[in-house]
Amino acid sequence: MTSDSNDPNSGIRDGEVSVPLPDHFDASLYFIGRVRTPWKTRRECPKNARQARELGTVCTVEVDPRWIKALPGVDTCSHLILLYWMDHARRDLVIQVPAQYGAGKPTFSLRSPVRPNPIALAVVELRKVEGTTLHVVGVDCIDGTPLLDIKPYFSSTDSIPDARVGWHADRR
């Protein structure tokens, strides 16, 4: 199905393509907490985690108290990987038209939160741990976003300096 530019309620841009979603889910997840930010809408959010790091806004990650025994050692990390569920994102677009590009791009070639499973990833700087609350810099999500997982960031294994995205490399 393609967008209908004459329908202001379609919620998609000209050139975007949506598909019907499956009837059922294949997996279930446990939200282990919530990400707390000053941003209430997608428009207010930084465009990506890098922009969020540049802003320097300290946000908090509230981990459900049942997971407190999973947190020791996290305080020794300078950076963490957060996986979170972009619960306000569309899930049916296969072609998207990012505002900054103005042309259609296939969903799996983008980092947009609009995807079949709206899982976001951010490498954040850990500033402080207080009980089950982590103070971090570098998240780009709406306040109250569900947290899926926390992992330590290892620069020795997680950094690939010569990685590239071909279609994006030509853009300056």
C-alpha positions, 0 to 999 in steps of 0.5 A: 500500500502506498501513501495517499498524499490527499489524506491528511490523516494517513500519517505518512509522507509522500513516497512512503510505503506501508504493509499490513502487520502480522496478526500475532506476535512471535515473542514477548519481552519484559520491560526492565524499566523506563528511560526518563528524559525532558522530551515529551514528543518525538519532535522535541527529541534529539535526532539521534544518540550522537546529537543527544550526547552533544547536547549533554542532557543528563537523563535517567534510567529507572530500572525496576527494583526486581532487577537490582541484583543484576546491576552490580558492576554497571557502576564500573562502566564508563559507557553502556549500551541501552536497548529501548522500545520506541513505543510511539513509533509506527511499525508498518513502513517498509519505505520511509522518507526521512525529512533530512533526505527527502527521498524514500529509503528502505526501512532496514537501511535506516536507524529510524525508530519506525520499523517492525520491531521499534528497538532503539540502541544508544551508547550512553555515557554513565555519569552515576548510579544511585540504587536502581537509577542510572544517570546517563548522557546520550539517549534520544527518546521520549520520556517514559520509553520502556527499557529492554536491556542494559549492556556494557560497552566494550570499545575493544569489541563494539567499535568498528571505526571503518564501518560505513553505510554506502548510501549515506557516505555520499551525502555531505 
